C-alpha cells in the first residue's frame, strides 16, 4: 500500500472518527494550550515556588522549576524503531504496519495544530544505523516519512537493537522543548532507562510499545521452528509442552514487569499498541492517559 493510499484510508477510518469522539478537545492528546512548558531548570532563590515541578524534584532530589513560553506551536519528534523484530505479525498487520498507522494519525493531528514533525529512525540497515528526518510541515513531508517507514529494508545480518545509543542521539539533537514519541517493541537489552529518563525530563515524552499477541500468549501449534529476527538464532520448540509453556509465561511476566518498572522509573507515559487492536480505541485510551497526566501536572 502506498503512503498516499494509507494516509487517505486513515483520514476516513481513524482521524475522522477521533475528531468526532474527542469533539475537538485535543488537549487530551497534546499538552496544553496557550502557555507551553518550554524547559526545566534547577530552582533559584528568586523563583516562584508555584512553578516547582514536584515530580521531577522527587526524582532528582533537588528542586526543579518549570519555564513556560507563549507558544502553542512545537516540534513533534517520532523516534521509530525499524530493527528486524518490527516486521513480525501473526495476523493481518505487522508491528511496522501499526507503527505507520500511529505515525500517520498522530502526525496528521499535530500538523492540524500547526506543529512541525520530524523523525529519528533506528535501522541497522542504514550505514550509520540511524536516519534523521528534519522537522517540517505539510502533507508532502508526512508522505515522505510514511514512504521511508514502508520501504526501508531491514538488515539480514545478525544484530542487537541499540535503543540506548538511539535515545542518546535524540537527547543530543533535540534542543528545544518538544513532544517526543518513542515507538518500539523495546526488545533487547534493558540498558536504556537513564537515556529515556533524560529525554522525559526535557520533553513531553511518550513510550509507544508495539507488540503482537503471539509474543504474549504463545499459540499451541505443535513443533515450531522459530528464528530470532535480530540475532538469526533458530530454535525448534514444542509449543504443546506444558513445562515449556509455563516457563514461557514466567519469562513474559518478568519482562512485562521490567518494562513497566523502567517506564515508571523514567517518568514517561507508556502507550501499548497491539497488532490486533482497534486503532481508534487505542488512541482514545491514550487520550484518557494524557488527561490523567494533565490533572497530575
C-alpha positions in Angstrom: 0.0 0.0 0.0 1.4 3.4 -1.0 1.9 6.2 1.6 -0.8 8.3 -0.1 -3.4 5.5 -0.1 -2.6 4.7 3.6 -3.0 8.3 4.6 -6.3 8.6 2.8 -7.5 5.4 4.5 -6.5 6.7 7.9 -8.2 10.1 7.3 -11.5 8.3 6.5 -11.4 5.5 9.1 -9.5 6.8 12.1 -8.8 10.5 12.1 -12.4 11.5 11.2 -13.6 9.1 14.0 -11.2 10.5 16.5 -12.3 14.1 15.7 -15.9 13.0 16.5 -15.0 11.2 19.7 -12.8 14.0 21.0 -15.2 16.7 19.9 -12.3 19.0 19.2 -10.7 18.6 22.7 -7.1 17.9 21.5 -5.7 19.0 24.9 -6.2 15.3 26.0 -3.9 14.2 23.2 -1.3 17.0 23.3 -0.1 19.2 26.1 -1.7 22.5 26.9 -3.0 25.5 25.0 -1.6 28.9 25.4 1.3 28.7 27.9 3.5 25.8 26.9 6.2 24.2 29.1 9.5 25.3 27.5 12.1 23.9 29.8 13.1 22.6 33.3 15.9 24.0 35.3 17.1 24.0 38.9 15.3 26.2 41.4 16.9 29.6 42.2 16.3 31.9 45.2 14.1 34.4 43.2 11.9 31.7 41.6 8.2 31.4 42.3 7.6 28.3 44.3 4.4 27.7 42.4 6.5 26.8 39.3 8.3 23.9 41.1 7.8 20.6 39.3 7.3 18.2 42.1 7.6 15.0 40.1 11.0 16.0 38.7 12.1 17.3 42.1 11.2 14.0 43.7 13.2 12.1 41.1 16.3 14.4 41.1 16.3 15.0 44.9 16.7 18.8 44.2 14.1 21.4 43.4 13.4 22.0 39.7 11.1 24.7 38.2 9.2 24.9 35.0 9.8 27.6 32.4 6.9 28.4 30.1 6.6 30.1 26.7 3.6 31.7 24.9 3.7 29.3 22.0 1.3 26.6 21.0 3.5 25.5 18.1 6.1 23.0 19.0 8.2 20.4 17.2 7.0 16.8 17.5 9.6 14.0 17.0 8.9 10.4 16.3 11.7 8.0 17.3 11.0 5.0 15.2 12.5 1.5 15.7 12.9 -0.4 12.4 15.0 -3.2 13.7 14.3 -6.7 12.5 11.7 -7.6 15.0 9.3 -4.9 13.8 8.4 -6.9 10.7 6.8 -9.6 12.8 3.0 -10.0 12.8 0.9 -13.2 13.4 -2.2 -11.9 11.6 -3.1 -9.1 9.2 -0.7 -6.4 10.5 2.9 -6.4 11.5 4.4 -4.1 14.1 5.8 -2.0 11.3 2.2 -1.6 9.9 1.0 -0.5 13.3 3.9 2.0 13.6 3.0 3.5 10.2 -0.7 4.0 11.2 0.3 5.5 14.6 2.7 8.0 12.9 0.1 8.8 10.2 -2.7 9.6 12.7 -0.6 11.4 15.3 1.4 13.5 12.7 -1.9 14.5 11.0 -3.4 15.6 14.2 -0.3 17.5 15.2 0.1 19.3 11.9 -3.6 20.4 12.1 -2.5 22.4 15.2 0.4 24.0 13.3 3.2 21.8 14.6 6.2 20.5 12.7 7.0 16.8 12.7 10.4 15.0 12.3 11.8 11.6 12.9 14.9 9.7 14.1 14.7 6.3 12.5 16.7 3.4 14.1 17.5 1.0 11.3 20.6 -1.3 11.4 20.4 -1.5 7.5 21.4 2.2 7.4 25.1 3.0 7.0 25.2 4.7 10.4 22.3 2.8 11.9 20.1 5.9 12.3 18.3 8.0 9.7 17.5 11.7 10.6 14.4 13.4 9.0 14.2 17.1 9.9 11.1 18.6 11.4 8.8 20.1 8.8 5.2 20.7 8.0 2.7 19.9 5.2 1.3 16.7 3.8 4.1 16.0 1.4 6.6 15.8 4.3 4.3 13.3 6.1 4.0 11.2 2.9 7.8 11.1 2.7 8.1 9.9 6.3 5.5 7.2 5.7 7.3 6.2 2.5 10.5 5.8 4.5 8.8 3.6 7.0 7.1 1.5 4.3 10.1 0.8 2.1 13.2 0.9 4.3 14.8 -2.5 4.2 15.7 -4.4 7.3 19.1 -5.9 7.6 19.6 -9.6 7.1 22.7 -9.6 9.3 22.6 -10.6 13.0 22.3 -7.5 15.2 21.3 -6.3 18.6 18.9 -3.4 18.8 20.8 -0.4 20.3 18.0 1.5 22.0 20.4 3.3 24.3 22.5 4.7 21.5 19.4 5.8 19.7 18.0 7.7 22.7 21.3 9.2 23.4 21.4 10.6 19.9 17.9 12.1 20.4 19.0 13.7 23.6 21.9 15.4 21.8 19.8 16.6 18.8 16.5 17.9 20.4 17.4 21.2 22.0 14.0 22.9 22.1 11.2 21.6 24.2 9.3 19.1 22.1 6.7 16.4 22.0 8.5 13.0 21.6 7.1 9.6 20.7 9.5 6.7 21.2 7.9 3.9 19.1 9.4 0.5 19.5 8.7 -3.0 20.8 11.6 -2.4 23.3 13.1 -5.8 22.6 16.7 -6.4 23.5 18.9 -5.3 26.4 17.3 -3.2 29.1 20.1 -0.6 29.3 18.2 2.5 28.1 16.3 3.7 31.2 18.6 6.6 32.0 18.5 8.0 28.5 14.7 7.7 28.3 14.6 9.4 31.7 16.8 12.3 30.4 14.5 12.6 27.4 11.4 12.7 29.6 12.9 15.5 31.8 13.4 17.8 28.8 10.5 16.9 26.6 6.9 15.7 26.8 7.7 12.1 26.1 5.5 9.0 25.4 6.9 5.5 25.1 4.7 3.7 22.5 5.3 0.0 22.9 4.2 -2.2 20.0 3.5 -5.9 20.4 1.9 -8.9 18.8 -0.5 -11.2 20.8 1.6 -14.2 19.8 4.5 -12.7 21.7 2.5 -12.6 24.8 0.4 -15.8 24.5 2.3 -18.5 22.7 -0.1 -20.4 20.4 -0.4 -24.2 20.8 0.9 -25.1 17.3 2.9 -28.2 18.0 6.5 -28.2 16.8 7.6 -24.8 15.6 10.9 -23.6 14.2 11.4 -20.0 15.4 14.0 -17.6 14.2 15.1 -14.5 16.1 14.8 -11.8 13.5 17.7 -9.9 15.0 20.3 -12.5 16.1 19.2 -15.1 13.4 19.3 -17.8 16.1 16.9 -20.7 15.4 15.1 -22.8 17.9 12.8 -25.9 17.5 10.1 -25.7 20.1 7.3 -27.9 21.2 4.6 -25.4 21.9 2.3 -28.1 23.4 4.8 -29.0 26.1 3.3 -27.8 29.4 6.6 -27.2 31.2 7.9 -25.1 28.3 4.7 -23.1 28.2 4.9 -22.5 32.0 8.5 -21.2 31.6 7.4 -19.0 28.7 4.6 -17.5 30.7 7.0 -16.7 33.6 9.5 -15.2 31.1 6.8 -13.0 29.6 5.5 -11.9 33.0 9.0 -11.0 34.2 9.6 -9.0 31.0 6.3 -7.1 31.3 7.1 -6.2 34.9 10.6 -5.0 33.9 9.2 -2.8 31.2 6.5 -1.3 33.4 9.1 -0.5 36.1 11.5 1.1 33.6 8.8 3.3 32.1 7.7 4.4 35.6 11.4 5.0 36.6 11.9 7.1 33.5 8.7 9.1 34.4 7.2 8.9 30.9 3.7 7.9 29.8 3.5 4.4 28.2 1.0 3.5 25.5 0.7 -0.1 24.3 -0.5 -0.9 20.8 -1.3 -4.4 19.7 -1.3 -5.5 16.1 -4.8 -6.8 16.5 -6.4 -3.8 18.3 -8.9 -1.3 17.1 -6.7 1.7 16.4 -9.2 4.5 17.3 -10.0 2.8 20.6 -6.3 2.6 21.5 -5.8 6.3 20.8 -8.8 7.2 22.9 -7.2 5.2 25.7 -4.1 7.4 25.1 -6.3 10.5 25.3 -7.5 9.4 28.8 -3.9 8.7 29.8 -2.9 12.2 28.8 -5.9 13.7 30.6 -4.8 12.0 33.9 -1.3 13.3 33.3 -2.5 16.8 32.9 -4.5 16.6 36.1 -1.4 15.4 38.0 0.8 18.2 36.5 
